[in-house]
Amino acid sequence: MRVGIILACTECKQRNYNTTKDKKKHTEKFEVKKYCKFCNTHTLHREIK
Ligand SMILES: [Zn+2]
């Protein structure tokens, strides 16, 4: 079962990415390092509702 999530930059709080995750495999909050165009660097992005 895949659910749509939004990934937000933990530095500037901008919502940069829409993606999906497997709810059974990733039960905890999803975190990934991605490029943030607002910070102009790679930052940690976290799932938000
Ligand atoms: Zn940022």
N, CA, C, O and the ligand as a Tripos MOL2 file, in Angstrom:
@<TRIPOS>MOLECULE
protein
  197   195    50     0     0
PROTEIN
NO_CHARGES

@<TRIPOS>ATOM
      1 N           0.8470   -1.2050    0.0000 N.3       1 MET1
      2 CA          0.0000    0.0000    0.0000 C.3       1 MET1
      3 C           0.8690    1.2360    0.0000 C.2       1 MET1
      4 O           1.5940    1.4920    0.9610 O.2       1 MET1
      5 N           0.8010    2.0050   -1.0710 N.am      2 ARG2
      6 CA          1.6090    3.2130   -1.1770 C.3       2 ARG2
      7 C           0.7600    4.4400   -0.8620 C.2       2 ARG2
      8 O          -0.3920    4.5500   -1.2810 O.2       2 ARG2
      9 N           1.3650    5.3560   -0.1120 N.am      3 VAL3
     10 CA          0.6600    6.5860    0.2500 C.3       3 VAL3
     11 C           1.4790    7.7840   -0.2090 C.2       3 VAL3
     12 O           2.7100    7.7480   -0.1850 O.2       3 VAL3
     13 N           0.8060    8.8300   -0.6210 N.am      4 GLY4
     14 CA          1.4810   10.0500   -1.0370 C.3       4 GLY4
     15 C           1.9360   10.8450    0.1680 C.2       4 GLY4
     16 O           1.1830   11.0240    1.1250 O.2       4 GLY4
     17 N           3.1780   11.3240    0.1210 N.am      5 ILE5
     18 CA          3.7050   12.1410    1.2130 C.3       5 ILE5
     19 C           4.3760   13.3840    0.6430 C.2       5 ILE5
     20 O           4.6990   13.4330   -0.5440 O.2       5 ILE5
     21 N           4.5800   14.3690    1.4770 N.am      6 ILE6
     22 CA          5.2970   15.5850    1.1010 C.3       6 ILE6
     23 C           6.5840   15.6310    1.9120 C.2       6 ILE6
     24 O           6.5840   15.3970    3.1210 O.2       6 ILE6
     25 N           7.6850   15.9380    1.2210 N.am      7 LEU7
     26 CA          8.9670   16.0760    1.9070 C.3       7 LEU7
     27 C           9.2940   17.5540    2.0420 C.2       7 LEU7
     28 O           9.3190   18.2890    1.0550 O.2       7 LEU7
     29 N           9.5460   17.9840    3.2800 N.am      8 ALA8
     30 CA          9.8620   19.3810    3.5530 C.3       8 ALA8
     31 C          11.2900   19.4900    4.0760 C.2       8 ALA8
     32 O          11.7550   18.6460    4.8410 O.2       8 ALA8
     33 N          11.9720   20.5480    3.6460 N.am      9 CYS9
     34 CA         13.3210   20.8400    4.1180 C.3       9 CYS9
     35 C          13.2840   21.1420    5.6180 C.2       9 CYS9
     36 O          12.4730   21.9470    6.0750 O.2       9 CYS9
     37 N          14.1660   20.4940    6.3760 N.am     10 THR10
     38 CA         14.1690   20.7150    7.8140 C.3      10 THR10
     39 C          14.8640   22.0290    8.1930 C.2      10 THR10
     40 O          14.7670   22.4800    9.3340 O.2      10 THR10
     41 N          15.5660   22.6410    7.2250 N.am     11 GLU11
     42 CA         16.2590   23.9090    7.4980 C.3      11 GLU11
     43 C          15.3260   25.1000    7.2940 C.2      11 GLU11
     44 O          15.1910   25.9450    8.1790 O.2      11 GLU11
     45 N          14.6830   25.1680    6.1270 N.am     12 CYS12
     46 CA         13.8670   26.3440    5.7960 C.3      12 CYS12
     47 C          12.3730   26.0450    5.7880 C.2      12 CYS12
     48 O          11.5570   26.9470    5.5990 O.2      12 CYS12
     49 N          12.0170   24.7810    5.9940 N.am     13 LYS13
     50 CA         10.6200   24.3490    6.0940 C.3      13 LYS13
     51 C           9.8430   24.4220    4.7790 C.2      13 LYS13
     52 O           8.6220   24.2700    4.7750 O.2      13 LYS13
     53 N          10.5310   24.6510    3.6790 N.am     14 GLN14
     54 CA          9.8560   24.6560    2.3840 C.3      14 GLN14
     55 C           9.4850   23.2340    1.9840 C.2      14 GLN14
     56 O          10.2270   22.2870    2.2450 O.2      14 GLN14
     57 N           8.3280   23.1010    1.3500 N.am     15 ARG15
     58 CA          7.8680   21.7840    0.8930 C.3      15 ARG15
     59 C           8.3560   21.5640   -0.5340 C.2      15 ARG15
     60 O           7.7720   22.0730   -1.4900 O.2      15 ARG15
     61 N           9.4190   20.8110   -0.6590 N.am     16 ASN16
     62 CA         10.1120   20.7280   -1.9470 C.3      16 ASN16
     63 C           9.7290   19.5310   -2.7960 C.2      16 ASN16
     64 O           9.8260   19.5990   -4.0220 O.2      16 ASN16
     65 N           9.3010   18.4440   -2.1890 N.am     17 TYR17
     66 CA          9.0920   17.2150   -2.9570 C.3      17 TYR17
     67 C           7.7840   16.5310   -2.5860 C.2      17 TYR17
     68 O           7.3930   16.4520   -1.4210 O.2      17 TYR17
     69 N           7.1270   16.0420   -3.6350 N.am     18 ASN18
     70 CA          6.0120   15.1160   -3.4510 C.3      18 ASN18
     71 C           6.4900   13.7360   -3.8590 C.2      18 ASN18
     72 O           7.1050   13.5770   -4.9130 O.2      18 ASN18
     73 N           6.2150   12.7460   -3.0410 N.am     19 THR19
     74 CA          6.6240   11.3960   -3.3790 C.3      19 THR19
     75 C           5.6490   10.4090   -2.7520 C.2      19 THR19
     76 O           4.6420   10.7990   -2.1600 O.2      19 THR19
     77 N           5.9620    9.1370   -2.8890 N.am     20 THR20
     78 CA          5.1300    8.1130   -2.2620 C.3      20 THR20
     79 C           6.0210    7.1970   -1.4430 C.2      20 THR20
     80 O           7.2250    7.1110   -1.6840 O.2      20 THR20
     81 N           5.4330    6.5190   -0.4860 N.am     21 LYS21
     82 CA          6.1850    5.5420    0.2850 C.3      21 LYS21
     83 C           5.3040    4.3310    0.5450 C.2      21 LYS21
     84 O           4.0770    4.4010    0.4880 O.2      21 LYS21
     85 N           5.9680    3.2210    0.8310 N.am     22 ASP22
     86 CA          5.2670    1.9910    1.2000 C.3      22 ASP22
     87 C           5.0020    2.0280    2.6960 C.2      22 ASP22
     88 O           5.9310    1.9760    3.5030 O.2      22 ASP22
     89 N           3.7520    2.1180    3.0520 N.am     23 LYS23
     90 CA          3.4000    2.3050    4.4550 C.3      23 LYS23
     91 C           3.8070    1.1220    5.3280 C.2      23 LYS23
     92 O           4.0800    1.2870    6.5170 O.2      23 LYS23
     93 N           3.8470   -0.0700    4.7360 N.am     24 LYS24
     94 CA          4.2270   -1.2520    5.5210 C.3      24 LYS24
     95 C           5.7200   -1.3080    5.7890 C.2      24 LYS24
     96 O           6.1550   -1.7770    6.8400 O.2      24 LYS24
     97 N           6.5160   -0.8170    4.8150 N.am     25 LYS25
     98 CA          7.9770   -0.8670    4.9730 C.3      25 LYS25
     99 C           8.5010    0.3150    5.7750 C.2      25 LYS25
    100 O           9.4920    0.1980    6.4960 O.2      25 LYS25
    101 N           7.8280    1.4570    5.6440 N.am     26 HIS26
    102 CA          8.2840    2.6650    6.3290 C.3      26 HIS26
    103 C           7.1890    3.1590    7.2600 C.2      26 HIS26
    104 O           6.3950    4.0300    6.9030 O.2      26 HIS26
    105 N           7.1590    2.6030    8.4270 N.am     27 THR27
    106 CA          6.1210    2.9930    9.3790 C.3      27 THR27
    107 C           6.4890    4.2860   10.1070 C.2      27 THR27
    108 O           5.6140    5.0460   10.5210 O.2      27 THR27
    109 N           7.8050    4.5280   10.2600 N.am     28 GLU28
    110 CA          8.2390    5.7410   10.9500 C.3      28 GLU28
    111 C           8.3110    6.8900    9.9450 C.2      28 GLU28
    112 O           8.1230    6.6840    8.7460 O.2      28 GLU28
    113 N           8.5790    8.0780   10.4290 N.am     29 LYS29
    114 CA          8.6990    9.2550    9.5830 C.3      29 LYS29
    115 C           9.8370    9.0810    8.5910 C.2      29 LYS29
    116 O          10.9470    8.6850    8.9480 O.2      29 LYS29
    117 N           9.5370    9.3830    7.3580 N.am     30 PHE30
    118 CA         10.4970    9.2090    6.2870 C.3      30 PHE30
    119 C          11.4310   10.4220    6.2240 C.2      30 PHE30
    120 O          10.9800   11.5670    6.2140 O.2      30 PHE30
    121 N          12.7480   10.1470    6.1830 N.am     31 GLU31
    122 CA         13.7340   11.2250    6.1020 C.3      31 GLU31
    123 C          14.7450   10.8960    5.0160 C.2      31 GLU31
    124 O          15.1820    9.7520    4.8860 O.2      31 GLU31
    125 N          15.1140   11.9050    4.2380 N.am     32 VAL32
    126 CA         16.0650   11.6800    3.1620 C.3      32 VAL32
    127 C          16.8060   12.9790    2.8620 C.2      32 VAL32
    128 O          16.2530   14.0720    2.9830 O.2      32 VAL32
    129 N          18.0790   12.8310    2.4640 N.am     33 LYS33
    130 CA         18.8490   14.0160    2.0660 C.3      33 LYS33
    131 C          18.5630   14.3340    0.6150 C.2      33 LYS33
    132 O          18.7410   13.4930   -0.2660 O.2      33 LYS33
    133 N          18.1100   15.5750    0.3720 N.am     34 LYS34
    134 CA         17.7950   16.0170   -0.9800 C.3      34 LYS34
    135 C          18.2410   17.4570   -1.1620 C.2      34 LYS34
    136 O          18.4940   18.1880   -0.2050 O.2      34 LYS34
    137 N          18.3260   17.8340   -2.4460 N.am     35 TYR35
    138 CA         18.7070   19.2090   -2.7580 C.3      35 TYR35
    139 C          17.5530   20.1660   -2.4830 C.2      35 TYR35
    140 O          16.4260   19.9290   -2.9180 O.2      35 TYR35
    141 N          17.8360   21.2410   -1.7640 N.am     36 CYS36
    142 CA         16.8550   22.2900   -1.5220 C.3      36 CYS36
    143 C          17.2780   23.5270   -2.2920 C.2      36 CYS36
    144 O          18.3650   24.0590   -2.0640 O.2      36 CYS36
    145 N          16.4180   23.9980   -3.2140 N.am     37 LYS37
    146 CA         16.7710   25.1570   -4.0300 C.3      37 LYS37
    147 C          16.7190   26.4520   -3.2240 C.2      37 LYS37
    148 O          17.3150   27.4540   -3.6180 O.2      37 LYS37
    149 N          16.0130   26.4340   -2.1060 N.am     38 PHE38
    150 CA         15.9420   27.6240   -1.2540 C.3      38 PHE38
    151 C          17.1970   27.7610   -0.3940 C.2      38 PHE38
    152 O          17.7050   28.8650   -0.1990 O.2      38 PHE38
    153 N          17.6930   26.6320    0.1180 N.am     39 CYS39
    154 CA         18.9450   26.6290    0.8770 C.3      39 CYS39
    155 C          20.1560   26.5660   -0.0500 C.2      39 CYS39
    156 O          21.2780   26.8650    0.3600 O.2      39 CYS39
    157 N          19.9230   26.1760   -1.2950 N.am     40 ASN40
    158 CA         20.9670   26.0570   -2.3060 C.3      40 ASN40
    159 C          22.0060   24.9960   -1.9480 C.2      40 ASN40
    160 O          23.1770   25.1150   -2.3110 O.2      40 ASN40
    161 N          21.5680   23.9610   -1.2360 N.am     41 THR41
    162 CA         22.4500   22.8640   -0.8760 C.3      41 THR41
    163 C          21.6130   21.6410   -0.5310 C.2      41 THR41
    164 O          20.3830   21.6960   -0.5220 O.2      41 THR41
    165 N          22.2920   20.5440   -0.2500 N.am     42 HIS42
    166 CA         21.5740   19.3470    0.1790 C.3      42 HIS42
    167 C          21.2730   19.4390    1.6720 C.2      42 HIS42
    168 O          22.1500   19.7120    2.4910 O.2      42 HIS42
    169 N          20.0230   19.2050    1.9900 N.am     43 THR43
    170 CA         19.5980   19.2550    3.3900 C.3      43 THR43
    171 C          18.7420   18.0230    3.6880 C.2      43 THR43
    172 O          18.3230   17.3040    2.7820 O.2      43 THR43
    173 N          18.5010   17.8060    4.9440 N.am     44 LEU44
    174 CA         17.6200   16.7090    5.3390 C.3      44 LEU44
    175 C          16.1580   17.1140    5.1110 C.2      44 LEU44
    176 O          15.7050   18.1620    5.5720 O.2      44 LEU44
    177 N          15.4540   16.2700    4.4010 N.am     45 HIS45
    178 CA         14.0350   16.4960    4.1520 C.3      45 HIS45
    179 C          13.2340   15.4640    4.9280 C.2      45 HIS45
    180 O          13.6040   14.2920    4.9960 O.2      45 HIS45
    181 N          12.1500   15.9110    5.5010 N.am     46 ARG46
    182 CA         11.3470   15.0470    6.3630 C.3      46 ARG46
    183 C           9.8960   15.0350    5.8870 C.2      46 ARG46
    184 O           9.3620   16.0260    5.3900 O.2      46 ARG46
    185 N           9.2990   13.8820    6.0620 N.am     47 GLU47
    186 CA          7.8760   13.7330    5.7210 C.3      47 GLU47
    187 C           7.0030   14.6310    6.5890 C.2      47 GLU47
    188 O           7.1690   14.6980    7.8070 O.2      47 GLU47
    189 N           6.0790   15.3120    5.9440 N.am     48 ILE48
    190 CA          5.0740   16.0710    6.6780 C.3      48 ILE48
    191 C           3.7000   15.6530    6.1540 C.2      48 ILE48
    192 O           3.5950   15.0140    5.1070 O.2      48 ILE48
    193 N           2.6620   16.0160    6.8830 N.am     49 LYS49
    194 CA          1.3210   15.6400    6.4620 C.3      49 LYS49
    195 C           0.7750   16.6030    5.3970 C.2      49 LYS49
    196 O          -0.3510   16.4310    4.9280 O.2      49 LYS49
    197 ZN         15.7550   24.4280    2.5670 Zn       50 ZN50
@<TRIPOS>BOND
     1     1     2 1
     2     2     3 1
     3     3     4 2
     4     3     5 am
     5     5     6 1
     6     6     7 1
     7     7     8 2
     8     7     9 am
     9     9    10 1
    10    10    11 1
    11    11    12 2
    12    11    13 am
    13    13    14 1
    14    14    15 1
    15    15    16 2
    16    15    17 am
    17    17    18 1
    18    18    19 1
    19    19    20 2
    20    19    21 am
    21    21    22 1
    22    22    23 1
    23    23    24 2
    24    23    25 am
    25    25    26 1
    26    26    27 1
    27    27    28 2
    28    27    29 am
    29    29    30 1
    30    30    31 1
    31    31    32 2
    32    31    33 am
    33    33    34 1
    34    34    35 1
    35    35    36 2
    36    35    37 am
    37    37    38 1
    38    38    39 1
    39    39    40 2
    40    39    41 am
    41    41    42 1
    42    42    43 1
    43    43    44 2
    44    43    45 am
    45    45    46 1
    46    46    47 1
    47    47    48 2
    48    47    49 am
    49    49    50 1
    50    50    51 1
    51    51    52 2
    52    51    53 am
    53    53    54 1
    54    54    55 1
    55    55    56 2
    56    55    57 am
    57    57    58 1
    58    58    59 1
    59    59    60 2
    60    59    61 am
    61    61    62 1
    62    62    63 1
    63    63    64 2
    64    63    65 am
    65    65    66 1
    66    66    67 1
    67    67    68 2
    68    67    69 am
    69    69    70 1
    70    70    71 1
    71    71    72 2
    72    71    73 am
    73    73    74 1
    74    74    75 1
    75    75    76 2
    76    75    77 am
    77    77    78 1
    78    78    79 1
    79    79    80 2
    80    79    81 am
    81    81    82 1
    82    82    83 1
    83    83    84 2
    84    83    85 am
    85    85    86 1
    86    86    87 1
    87    87    88 2
    88    87    89 am
    89    89    90 1
    90    90    91 1
    91    91    92 2
    92    91    93 am
    93    93    94 1
    94    94    95 1
    95    95    96 2
    96    95    97 am
    97    97    98 1
    98    98    99 1
    99    99   100 2
   100    99   101 am
   101   101   102 1
   102   102   103 1
   103   103   104 2
   104   103   105 am
   105   105   106 1
   106   106   107 1
   107   107   108 2
   108   107   109 am
   109   109   110 1
   110   110   111 1
   111   111   112 2
   112   111   113 am
   113   113   114 1
   114   114   115 1
   115   115   116 2
   116   115   117 am
   117   117   118 1
   118   118   119 1
   119   119   120 2
   120   119   121 am
   121   121   122 1
   122   122   123 1
   123   123   124 2
   124   123   125 am
   125   125   126 1
   126   126   127 1
   127   127   128 2
   128   127   129 am
   129   129   130 1
   130   130   131 1
   131   131   132 2
   132   131   133 am
   133   133   134 1
   134   134   135 1
   135   135   136 2
   136   135   137 am
   137   137   138 1
   138   138   139 1
   139   139   140 2
   140   139   141 am
   141   141   142 1
   142   142   143 1
   143   143   144 2
   144   143   145 am
   145   145   146 1
   146   146   147 1
   147   147   148 2
   148   147   149 am
   149   149   150 1
   150   150   151 1
   151   151   152 2
   152   151   153 am
   153   153   154 1
   154   154   155 1
   155   155   156 2
   156   155   157 am
   157   157   158 1
   158   158   159 1
   159   159   160 2
   160   159   161 am
   161   161   162 1
   162   162   163 1
   163   163   164 2
   164   163   165 am
   165   165   166 1
   166   166   167 1
   167   167   168 2
   168   167   169 am
   169   169   170 1
   170   170   171 1
   171   171   172 2
   172   171   173 am
   173   173   174 1
   174   174   175 1
   175   175   176 2
   176   175   177 am
   177   177   178 1
   178   178   179 1
   179   179   180 2
   180   179   181 am
   181   181   182 1
   182   182   183 1
   183   183   184 2
   184   183   185 am
   185   185   186 1
   186   186   187 1
   187   187   188 2
   188   187   189 am
   189   189   190 1
   190   190   191 1
   191   191   192 2
   192   191   193 am
   193   193   194 1
   194   194   195 1
   195   195   196 2
@<TRIPOS>SUBSTRUCTURE
     1 MET1         2 RESIDUE 1 A MET
     2 ARG2         6 RESIDUE 1 A ARG
     3 VAL3        10 RESIDUE 1 A VAL
     4 GLY4        14 RESIDUE 1 A GLY
     5 ILE5        18 RESIDUE 1 A ILE
     6 ILE6        22 RESIDUE 1 A ILE
     7 LEU7        26 RESIDUE 1 A LEU
     8 ALA8        30 RESIDUE 1 A ALA
     9 CYS9        34 RESIDUE 1 A CYS
    10 THR10       38 RESIDUE 1 A THR
    11 GLU11       42 RESIDUE 1 A GLU
    12 CYS12       46 RESIDUE 1 A CYS
    13 LYS13       50 RESIDUE 1 A LYS
    14 GLN14       54 RESIDUE 1 A GLN
    15 ARG15       58 RESIDUE 1 A ARG
    16 ASN16       62 RESIDUE 1 A ASN
    17 TYR17       66 RESIDUE 1 A TYR
    18 ASN18       70 RESIDUE 1 A ASN
    19 THR19       74 RESIDUE 1 A THR
    20 THR20       78 RESIDUE 1 A THR
    21 LYS21       82 RESIDUE 1 A LYS
    22 ASP22       86 RESIDUE 1 A ASP
    23 LYS23       90 RESIDUE 1 A LYS
    24 LYS24       94 RESIDUE 1 A LYS
    25 LYS25       98 RESIDUE 1 A LYS
    26 HIS26      102 RESIDUE 1 A HIS
    27 THR27      106 RESIDUE 1 A THR
    28 GLU28      110 RESIDUE 1 A GLU
    29 LYS29      114 RESIDUE 1 A LYS
    30 PHE30      118 RESIDUE 1 A PHE
    31 GLU31      122 RESIDUE 1 A GLU
    32 VAL32      126 RESIDUE 1 A VAL
    33 LYS33      130 RESIDUE 1 A LYS
    34 LYS34      134 RESIDUE 1 A LYS
    35 TYR35      138 RESIDUE 1 A TYR
    36 CYS36      142 RESIDUE 1 A CYS
    37 LYS37      146 RESIDUE 1 A LYS
    38 PHE38      150 RESIDUE 1 A PHE
    39 CYS39      154 RESIDUE 1 A CYS
    40 ASN40      158 RESIDUE 1 A ASN
    41 THR41      162 RESIDUE 1 A THR
    42 HIS42      166 RESIDUE 1 A HIS
    43 THR43      170 RESIDUE 1 A THR
    44 LEU44      174 RESIDUE 1 A LEU
    45 HIS45      178 RESIDUE 1 A HIS
    46 ARG46      182 RESIDUE 1 A ARG
    47 GLU47      186 RESIDUE 1 A GLU
    48 ILE48      190 RESIDUE 1 A ILE
    49 LYS49      194 RESIDUE 1 A LYS
    50 ZN50       197 GROUP 0 **** ****
